[in-house]
Amino acid sequence: MAKVAMVSGASRGIGRAIAAELGRQGFALSLGIRDAKASPGEGFAPAGLASFAYEAGEPGNEAAWVAETMARFGRIDVLVNAAGILREVSLESGDPADLDDLLAINVKAPFRLIQAALPHLNASGEGRVVNVASLSGKRVRNGNAGYQMSKFAMMGLSHAVRQAAFASGVRALALCPSYVATDMTANSTISPEQMTQPQDVANLVAMIVRLPNTASISELVINCGYEAMY
């Protein structure tokens, strides 16, 4: 029986690339997307495919999606938290409402989703959690305090998963890319050609989730340019 991967944010960018690559590697896919009736498009060839309406900003969606995935596939082996948002929230003039949005989508939603899926990941014996954090969760480079706070929090969440479920065979990866050529970085001064490509990230994730329990990778930094230490 094929292993099953749940992927949030699977309609575009990093999430879509990861989902497509896991499908090519033989995983059945449970895609969490806003429009469950939308076609995932070209490039998907999974052992099984189902799409579910998932809105990260609405508490309760996570438990429903996990329940529907179990009803459809009977197991969950991989969970990829790729849904996320970017808001500019500086210390000097940031809007507290934008900070609330960042924490709701980038931190609280992945927390609830992991919480709902964890019993099934434990049952797998080789459960994998991939949290798409950011290099902004490793260092503070600019004045966007809110976004960086949310990604530092996701790093803490990822390590909390490792601490809570390592003995059950669950391995958690905090994925820390810098600039990736997606809609989120469309306004950057760096050209898309100079950025890491979503497929590059997907290739790494597909390799890591298939490693044995004895080869655990807790953090992966991916940078398209040079930074001291990163």
PAPABA-243554 format. One line per 2 residues: number of its first residue (from 1); for each residue x, y, z of N, C-alpha, C. Coordinates in nm, 3 decimals. Layout:
N
NUM	X/Y/Z/X/Y/Z/X/Y/Z | ... $
// end
This chain:
230
1	0.084/-0.120/0.000/0.000/0.000/0.000/0.088/0.125/0.000 | 0.050/0.221/-0.083/0.128/0.344/-0.093/0.119/0.425/0.035 $
3	0.229/0.490/0.070/0.226/0.583/0.181/0.148/0.708/0.141 | 0.093/0.776/0.241/0.005/0.890/0.217/0.067/1.018/0.271 $
5	0.069/1.121/0.188/0.123/1.251/0.226/0.013/1.356/0.222 | -0.004/1.427/0.332/-0.091/1.544/0.335/-0.005/1.668/0.310 $
7	-0.049/1.754/0.220/0.028/1.874/0.186/-0.065/1.995/0.188 | -0.039/2.088/0.278/-0.115/2.214/0.277/-0.047/2.312/0.183 $
9	-0.123/2.410/0.138/-0.067/2.507/0.044/-0.025/2.443/-0.087 | -0.097/2.341/-0.130/-0.054/2.260/-0.244/-0.098/2.314/-0.379 $
11	-0.163/2.430/-0.381/-0.211/2.482/-0.508/-0.108/2.564/-0.584 | 0.003/2.600/-0.516/0.104/2.682/-0.584/0.236/2.677/-0.509 $
13	0.338/2.730/-0.572/0.467/2.751/-0.508/0.534/2.626/-0.455 | 0.595/2.639/-0.340/0.670/2.529/-0.280/0.579/2.411/-0.250 $
15	0.461/2.438/-0.196/0.369/2.330/-0.162/0.330/2.248/-0.282 | 0.300/2.315/-0.392/0.261/2.242/-0.512/0.376/2.158/-0.566 $
17	0.496/2.216/-0.566/0.612/2.142/-0.616/0.640/2.019/-0.531 | 0.629/2.033/-0.399/0.652/1.919/-0.311/0.547/1.811/-0.335 $
19	0.421/1.852/-0.345/0.314/1.755/-0.368/0.336/1.679/-0.498 | 0.368/1.750/-0.604/0.388/1.685/-0.732/0.505/1.587/-0.728 $
21	0.613/1.625/-0.662/0.730/1.537/-0.655/0.701/1.414/-0.569 | 0.632/1.431/-0.458/0.596/1.315/-0.377/0.506/1.221/-0.456 $
23	0.417/1.278/-0.536/0.334/1.194/-0.622/0.417/1.114/-0.720 | 0.517/1.178/-0.779/0.604/1.106/-0.874/0.685/0.998/-0.802 $
25	0.708/1.017/-0.672/0.784/0.918/-0.596/0.696/0.806/-0.542 | 0.568/0.807/-0.576/0.481/0.696/-0.539/0.390/0.718/-0.420 $
27	0.389/0.838/-0.364/0.300/0.867/-0.252/0.158/0.894/-0.301 | 0.059/0.850/-0.225/-0.077/0.899/-0.244/-0.085/1.037/-0.179 $
29	-0.166/1.124/-0.238/-0.167/1.264/-0.196/-0.304/1.307/-0.145 | -0.302/1.374/-0.031/-0.419/1.444/0.022/-0.383/1.592/0.023 $
31	-0.441/1.666/-0.069/-0.403/1.806/-0.088/-0.500/1.898/-0.015 | -0.444/1.985/0.069/-0.524/2.086/0.135/-0.516/2.216/0.060 $
33	-0.625/2.252/-0.008/-0.628/2.373/-0.091/-0.761/2.445/-0.067 | -0.762/2.573/-0.098/-0.883/2.651/-0.072/-1.000/2.604/-0.157 $
35	-0.975/2.574/-0.284/-1.080/2.530/-0.375/-1.060/2.382/-0.403 | -1.132/2.298/-0.331/-1.113/2.153/-0.343/-1.158/2.100/-0.480 $
37	-1.238/2.178/-0.553/-1.285/2.133/-0.685/-1.187/2.167/-0.796 | -1.087/2.248/-0.765/-0.991/2.290/-0.867/-0.899/2.173/-0.902 $
39	-0.866/2.161/-1.028/-0.772/2.057/-1.071/-0.631/2.094/-1.027 | -0.554/1.995/-0.978/-0.415/2.027/-0.941/-0.328/2.060/-1.061 $
41	-0.378/2.033/-1.184/-0.303/2.067/-1.303/-0.207/1.960/-1.346 | -0.119/1.995/-1.438/-0.023/1.899/-1.492/0.084/1.865/-1.389 $
43	0.143/1.748/-1.406/0.257/1.711/-1.324/0.226/1.622/-1.206 | 0.099/1.589/-1.185/0.062/1.503/-1.075/0.038/1.361/-1.125 $
45	0.109/1.265/-1.067/0.090/1.125/-1.104/0.100/1.037/-0.980 | 0.014/1.064/-0.879/0.028/0.992/-0.754/-0.039/0.855/-0.756 $
47	-0.010/0.777/-0.653/-0.075/0.648/-0.636/-0.222/0.666/-0.601 | -0.257/0.781/-0.551/-0.395/0.817/-0.521/-0.398/0.967/-0.498 $
49	-0.510/1.029/-0.528/-0.516/1.175/-0.518/-0.653/1.218/-0.469 | -0.653/1.303/-0.368/-0.777/1.363/-0.320/-0.747/1.506/-0.277 $
51	-0.839/1.595/-0.305/-0.826/1.735/-0.265/-0.935/1.769/-0.166 | -0.898/1.844/-0.063/-0.992/1.882/0.041/-0.988/2.032/0.062 $
53	-1.104/2.091/0.089/-1.112/2.233/0.115/-1.045/2.262/0.249 | -0.937/2.338/0.245/-0.864/2.369/0.367/-0.831/2.517/0.370 $
55	-0.881/2.586/0.468/-0.853/2.727/0.490/-0.777/2.738/0.622 | -0.648/2.770/0.613/-0.562/2.768/0.731/-0.606/2.865/0.839 $
57	-0.677/2.968/0.802/-0.717/3.068/0.900/-0.843/3.034/0.977 | -0.900/2.916/0.951/-1.025/2.878/1.017/-1.004/2.757/1.106 $
59	-0.996/2.777/1.237/-0.978/2.664/1.329/-1.089/2.560/1.312 | -1.051/2.436/1.316/-1.146/2.327/1.295/-1.130/2.260/1.161 $
61	-1.076/2.335/1.063/-1.052/2.276/0.931/-0.952/2.162/0.938 | -0.856/2.174/1.029/-0.749/2.075/1.035/-0.803/1.938/1.073 $
63	-0.883/1.933/1.180/-0.937/1.805/1.224/-1.027/1.743/1.117 | -1.103/1.826/1.048/-1.190/1.776/0.942/-1.109/1.719/0.826 $
65	-1.004/1.788/0.789/-0.920/1.740/0.678/-0.852/1.608/0.715 | -0.799/1.599/0.836/-0.735/1.475/0.880/-0.837/1.361/0.879 $
67	-0.957/1.386/0.930/-1.060/1.282/0.933/-1.098/1.237/0.792 | -1.108/1.331/0.701/-1.142/1.296/0.563/-1.029/1.219/0.496 $
69	-0.905/1.255/0.528/-0.791/1.182/0.473/-0.790/1.038/0.523 | -0.815/1.019/0.650/-0.819/0.883/0.705/-0.934/0.803/0.645 $
71	-1.047/0.866/0.625/-1.161/0.797/0.564/-1.130/0.756/0.421 | -1.054/0.839/0.351/-1.023/0.812/0.210/-0.908/0.712/0.194 $
73	-0.803/0.725/0.277/-0.682/0.646/0.256/-0.649/0.549/0.370 | -0.699/0.575/0.489/-0.676/0.485/0.600/-0.543/0.499/0.670 $
75	-0.463/0.597/0.631/-0.333/0.617/0.694/-0.279/0.756/0.659 | -0.185/0.804/0.741/-0.113/0.927/0.714/0.033/0.903/0.751 $
77	0.122/0.922/0.655/0.264/0.896/0.678/0.349/1.022/0.674 | 0.305/1.121/0.597/0.382/1.244/0.581/0.285/1.362/0.590 $
79	0.327/1.464/0.663/0.251/1.589/0.670/0.344/1.703/0.632 | 0.306/1.780/0.530/0.385/1.895/0.487/0.305/2.022/0.512 $
81	0.356/2.106/0.600/0.294/2.236/0.627/0.358/2.341/0.537 | 0.295/2.364/0.421/0.351/2.460/0.326/0.265/2.585/0.311 $
83	0.147/2.586/0.368/0.062/2.705/0.361/0.123/2.815/0.448 | 0.130/2.935/0.394/0.186/3.046/0.471/0.161/3.178/0.401 $
85	0.178/3.286/0.476/0.158/3.419/0.421/0.275/3.510/0.458 | 0.285/3.619/0.386/0.386/3.722/0.414/0.314/3.855/0.435 $
87	0.341/3.919/0.547/0.294/4.054/0.574/0.413/4.134/0.624 | 0.415/4.263/0.594/0.518/4.352/0.645/0.473/4.409/0.778 $
89	0.539/4.370/0.885/0.503/4.417/1.019/0.630/4.461/1.090 | 0.658/4.589/1.084/0.777/4.642/1.151/0.745/4.679/1.296 $
91	0.849/4.692/1.377/0.830/4.735/1.515/0.779/4.878/1.521 | 0.824/4.960/1.425/0.791/5.101/1.430/0.646/5.129/1.388 $
93	0.599/5.062/1.285/0.468/5.098/1.230/0.382/4.978/1.191 | 0.415/4.861/1.241/0.340/4.742/1.203/0.198/4.742/1.257 $
95	0.106/4.689/1.178/-0.034/4.678/1.217/-0.053/4.551/1.298 | -0.099/4.560/1.423/-0.120/4.440/1.504/-0.212/4.337/1.437 $
97	-0.304/4.384/1.354/-0.393/4.290/1.283/-0.315/4.204/1.185 | -0.214/4.263/1.120/-0.130/4.186/1.030/-0.046/4.084/1.107 $
99	0.000/4.123/1.225/0.074/4.029/1.309/-0.016/3.912/1.349 | -0.140/3.941/1.382/-0.234/3.834/1.416/-0.252/3.739/1.299 $
101	-0.261/3.794/1.178/-0.276/3.709/1.059/-0.154/3.619/1.041 | -0.036/3.675/1.057/0.088/3.598/1.042/0.092/3.482/1.141 $
103	0.061/3.510/1.266/0.066/3.406/1.367/-0.045/3.303/1.347 | -0.160/3.348/1.301/-0.271/3.256/1.278/-0.241/3.156/1.166 $
105	-0.184/3.205/1.057/-0.160/3.120/0.941/-0.027/3.046/0.951 | 0.079/3.115/0.992/0.213/3.057/0.989/0.248/2.974/1.112 $
107	0.172/2.990/1.221/0.206/2.921/1.346/0.089/2.838/1.399 | -0.023/2.902/1.425/-0.133/2.831/1.489/-0.193/2.723/1.399 $
109	-0.208/2.752/1.270/-0.266/2.652/1.180/-0.177/2.527/1.169 | -0.045/2.541/1.148/0.039/2.420/1.149/0.035/2.345/1.282 $
111	0.029/2.419/1.392/0.018/2.355/1.524/-0.105/2.266/1.530 | -0.220/2.321/1.489/-0.345/2.244/1.495/-0.341/2.125/1.400 $
113	-0.281/2.145/1.283/-0.277/2.036/1.186/-0.188/1.921/1.235 | -0.073/1.955/1.290/0.014/1.853/1.347/-0.057/1.782/1.462 $
115	-0.122/1.858/1.547/-0.193/1.801/1.661/-0.298/1.700/1.615 | -0.370/1.734/1.509/-0.475/1.644/1.458/-0.418/1.519/1.392 $
117	-0.305/1.535/1.322/-0.248/1.423/1.246/-0.153/1.336/1.327 | -0.106/1.386/1.441/0.001/1.317/1.514/-0.031/1.174/1.553 $
119	-0.152/1.142/1.600/-0.179/1.001/1.633/-0.159/0.908/1.514 | -0.192/0.955/1.395/-0.179/0.872/1.275/-0.033/0.865/1.228 $
121	0.040/0.975/1.245/0.183/0.974/1.215/0.256/0.881/1.311 | 0.217/0.882/1.437/0.274/0.789/1.534/0.248/0.645/1.493 $
123	0.126/0.618/1.448/0.089/0.482/1.409/0.166/0.433/1.287 | 0.210/0.525/1.204/0.287/0.488/1.086/0.418/0.420/1.123 $
125	0.479/0.463/1.231/0.611/0.412/1.271/0.724/0.481/1.198 | 0.693/0.546/1.087/0.790/0.623/1.010/0.726/0.755/0.966 $
127	0.653/0.817/1.058/0.586/0.942/1.025/0.686/1.053/1.000 | 0.651/1.141/0.908/0.738/1.253/0.874/0.656/1.383/0.874 $
129	0.712/1.486/0.937/0.651/1.620/0.936/0.752/1.715/0.874 | 0.710/1.786/0.771/0.794/1.887/0.706/0.728/2.022/0.726 $
131	0.794/2.109/0.798/0.744/2.244/0.820/0.823/2.342/0.734 | 0.754/2.406/0.641/0.821/2.504/0.555/0.836/2.632/0.634 $
133	0.949/2.647/0.697/0.980/2.768/0.774/1.047/2.867/0.679 | 1.165/2.912/0.712/1.235/3.010/0.630/1.370/3.035/0.693 $
135	1.462/3.086/0.613/1.587/3.133/0.671/1.560/3.250/0.766 | 1.444/3.313/0.749/1.402/3.419/0.842/1.367/3.363/0.980 $
137	1.364/3.231/0.992/1.348/3.169/1.122/1.480/3.131/1.186 | 1.590/3.165/1.118/1.724/3.136/1.170/1.802/3.262/1.204 $
139	1.768/3.372/1.138/1.838/3.498/1.161/1.746/3.614/1.127 | 1.775/3.731/1.182/1.696/3.851/1.155/1.777/3.939/1.062 $
141	1.724/3.957/0.941/1.801/4.026/0.838/1.745/4.163/0.802 | 1.614/4.182/0.826/1.553/4.311/0.789/1.455/4.352/0.897 $
143	1.376/4.454/0.868/1.287/4.510/0.968/1.151/4.447/0.979 | 1.128/4.336/0.908/0.997/4.273/0.913/0.988/4.182/1.036 $
145	0.967/4.246/1.151/0.967/4.172/1.278/0.859/4.066/1.283 | 0.740/4.098/1.232/0.628/4.006/1.242/0.651/3.876/1.168 $
147	0.697/3.885/1.043/0.721/3.764/0.965/0.829/3.679/1.029 | 0.937/3.745/1.073/1.046/3.670/1.134/1.004/3.607/1.265 $
149	0.923/3.673/1.343/0.867/3.613/1.465/0.791/3.486/1.432 | 0.709/3.491/1.328/0.627/3.374/1.294/0.714/3.256/1.250 $
151	0.824/3.284/1.182/0.909/3.174/1.135/0.998/3.120/1.247 | 1.041/3.206/1.339/1.112/3.156/1.457/1.019/3.064/1.536 $
153	0.892/3.101/1.545/0.795/3.018/1.617/0.777/2.884/1.548 | 0.777/2.883/1.415/0.764/2.755/1.345/0.885/2.666/1.369 $
155	1.002/2.726/1.382/1.119/2.646/1.416/1.100/2.579/1.552 | 1.048/2.654/1.649/1.022/2.596/1.779/0.920/2.485/1.772 $
157	0.816/2.503/1.691/0.714/2.401/1.672/0.774/2.273/1.615 | 0.861/2.288/1.517/0.922/2.172/1.453/1.005/2.091/1.553 $
159	1.081/2.160/1.635/1.162/2.089/1.734/1.075/2.030/1.845 | 0.962/2.092/1.873/0.869/2.035/1.971/0.811/1.903/1.921 $
161	0.786/1.895/1.791/0.738/1.769/1.733/0.842/1.659/1.750 | 0.967/1.693/1.725/1.074/1.595/1.741/1.080/1.545/1.886 $
163	1.070/1.637/1.980/1.078/1.599/2.120/0.959/1.511/2.161 | 0.841/1.543/2.110/0.721/1.473/2.153/0.705/1.336/2.090 $
165	0.751/1.318/1.968/0.714/1.198/1.893/0.831/1.119/1.836 | 0.953/1.155/1.873/1.070/1.086/1.817/1.066/0.937/1.851 $
167	1.027/0.904/1.972/1.025/0.764/2.015/0.924/0.680/1.937 | 0.826/0.747/1.877/0.725/0.676/1.796/0.764/0.665/1.650 $
169	0.885/0.712/1.616/0.931/0.703/1.479/0.902/0.824/1.395 | 0.846/0.930/1.456/0.817/1.052/1.380/0.944/1.137/1.372 $
171	0.974/1.184/1.254/1.087/1.272/1.231/1.036/1.403/1.172 | 1.080/1.514/1.228/1.032/1.645/1.184/1.147/1.725/1.124 $
173	1.119/1.788/1.012/1.216/1.871/0.941/1.166/2.013/0.934 | 1.249/2.108/0.975/1.223/2.250/0.954/1.299/2.292/0.829 $
175	1.225/2.325/0.726/1.283/2.363/0.598/1.305/2.514/0.597 | 1.428/2.557/0.573/1.465/2.698/0.590/1.525/2.756/0.461 $
177	1.443/2.781/0.360/1.497/2.842/0.239/1.506/2.994/0.251 | 1.593/3.053/0.171/1.595/3.198/0.160/1.497/3.236/0.049 $
179	1.544/3.296/-0.058/1.454/3.336/-0.165/1.424/3.219/-0.258 | 1.294/3.190/-0.274/1.248/3.088/-0.367/1.158/3.156/-0.469 $
181	1.170/3.117/-0.593/1.096/3.183/-0.702/0.948/3.143/-0.698 | 0.871/3.216/-0.616/0.727/3.193/-0.603/0.656/3.328/-0.606 $
183	0.523/3.324/-0.597/0.447/3.449/-0.593/0.487/3.536/-0.475 | 0.526/3.474/-0.365/0.558/3.549/-0.244/0.680/3.639/-0.262 $
185	0.770/3.602/-0.352/0.891/3.681/-0.373/0.888/3.758/-0.505 | 0.770/3.771/-0.562/0.759/3.835/-0.694/0.805/3.980/-0.695 $
187	0.795/4.047/-0.582/0.833/4.189/-0.575/0.976/4.210/-0.528 | 1.053/4.103/-0.517/1.191/4.115/-0.471/1.279/4.179/-0.579 $
189	1.387/4.240/-0.536/1.483/4.296/-0.631/1.571/4.187/-0.692 | 1.567/4.068/-0.636/1.641/3.954/-0.691/1.557/3.890/-0.800 $
191	1.617/3.859/-0.913/1.542/3.800/-1.023/1.508/3.655/-0.992 | 1.398/3.604/-1.048/1.361/3.464/-1.024/1.471/3.366/-1.064 $
193	1.547/3.401/-1.167/1.654/3.312/-1.213/1.765/3.298/-1.109 | 1.780/3.397/-1.024/1.883/3.394/-0.920/1.836/3.325/-0.792 $
195	1.708/3.295/-0.785/1.652/3.235/-0.666/1.654/3.082/-0.675 | 1.641/3.018/-0.558/1.617/2.874/-0.555/1.483/2.847/-0.621 $
197	1.475/2.738/-0.697/1.351/2.703/-0.765/1.268/2.607/-0.678 | 1.134/2.618/-0.685/1.050/2.528/-0.605/1.083/2.380/-0.627 $
199	1.118/2.343/-0.748/1.148/2.202/-0.775/1.274/2.157/-0.701 | 1.370/2.249/-0.686/1.491/2.214/-0.609/1.454/2.179/-0.465 $
201	1.366/2.259/-0.407/1.320/2.234/-0.270/1.245/2.101/-0.264 | 1.158/2.079/-0.362/1.079/1.956/-0.365/1.167/1.832/-0.374 $
203	1.272/1.839/-0.454/1.362/1.724/-0.468/1.426/1.689/-0.334 | 1.466/1.792/-0.260/1.529/1.768/-0.129/1.430/1.707/-0.031 $
205	1.308/1.761/-0.028/1.207/1.709/0.064/1.174/1.564/0.033 | 1.157/1.532/-0.095/1.123/1.395/-0.134/1.233/1.298/-0.093 $
207	1.356/1.341/-0.098/1.467/1.256/-0.055/1.466/1.238/0.097 | 1.446/1.347/0.170/1.456/1.342/0.316/1.344/1.259/0.379 $
209	1.221/1.272/0.328/1.110/1.197/0.390/1.123/1.047/0.366 | 1.207/1.007/0.273/1.226/0.864/0.246/1.348/0.807/0.318 $
211	1.419/0.891/0.394/1.532/0.841/0.472/1.482/0.754/0.588 | 1.562/0.659/0.634/1.520/0.576/0.748/1.520/0.656/0.878 $
213	1.457/0.600/0.979/1.450/0.668/1.108/1.587/0.695/1.167 | 1.686/0.618/1.126/1.821/0.634/1.179/1.900/0.744/1.110 $
215	1.837/0.815/1.016/1.903/0.928/0.948/1.810/1.048/0.955 | 1.805/1.110/1.072/1.711/1.219/1.098/1.776/1.354/1.068 $
217	1.708/1.434/0.989/1.753/1.571/0.958/1.652/1.666/1.018 | 1.696/1.746/1.115/1.603/1.832/1.188/1.584/1.968/1.122 $
219	1.688/2.021/1.058/1.682/2.150/0.992/1.757/2.142/0.859 | 1.704/2.210/0.760/1.773/2.218/0.632/1.770/2.362/0.582 $
221	1.887/2.425/0.577/1.900/2.561/0.526/1.932/2.555/0.377 | 1.857/2.630/0.298/1.877/2.635/0.153/1.890/2.782/0.115 $
223	2.003/2.820/0.061/2.026/2.960/0.029/2.066/2.974/-0.117 | 2.011/3.075/-0.182/2.046/3.101/-0.322/2.167/3.193/-0.334 $
225	2.212/3.248/-0.223/2.327/3.336/-0.223/2.414/3.313/-0.102 | 2.520/3.389/-0.091/2.612/3.373/0.021/2.571/3.458/0.139 $
227	2.567/3.399/0.257/2.557/3.471/0.384/2.653/3.404/0.481 | 2.720/3.481/0.561/2.807/3.423/0.661/2.725/3.330/0.750 $
229	2.772/3.209/0.767/2.707/3.102/0.845/2.599/3.029/0.766 | 2.539/3.092/0.664/2.430/3.028/0.591/2.455/3.030/0.440 $
// end
